[in-house]
Amino acid sequence: MSELQICPRPFDSPESRRLIAATLADLGERYGGNGDETPVDPAEFAPPNGEFLIAYLDGEPVACGGWRSHGGPDDAAELKRMYTAPAARGRGIARALLAAVERSAREQGRKRVILETGDKQPEAIALYTSAGYEPIPNFGYYKDEPGCLSYGRIL
């Protein structure tokens, strides 16, 4: 049986940077360009205004995801950089990581999680909708781009 551990790590740690680079490469293959040009400051993912998590399978970093404060009156957390390495997919790691990100946001007083994804990410869409996320009006960097999909869920 494989052991899964999910731990907070700095957004700019070496492990985080490797997984984020893989995330952007995957997005680049799907959409072209750099994958995601949304401005991101590593400091946004430090408690209490955010957190970045890495999932380890048998000690190897295989997935990442985090949240940052979105602001506004609803105390939303914005989900960012969710990714699972291809070799680790299909084992429930993304679902466990999503639950850990939601728990972290809830512990810091966030009332809901929102996210931006795209129509060329069917696996992500399936994960989010099966976890109770519902479509919301587009927001953020890609809100006016074709194929942008935004979701939210009350915690």
Helices and strands as residue ranges (DSSP letters): E 4-8, H 14-31, G 42-45, E 50-57, E 60-71, E 76-84, G 86-88, H 93-107, E 112-118, H 122-130, E 134-135, E 148-154
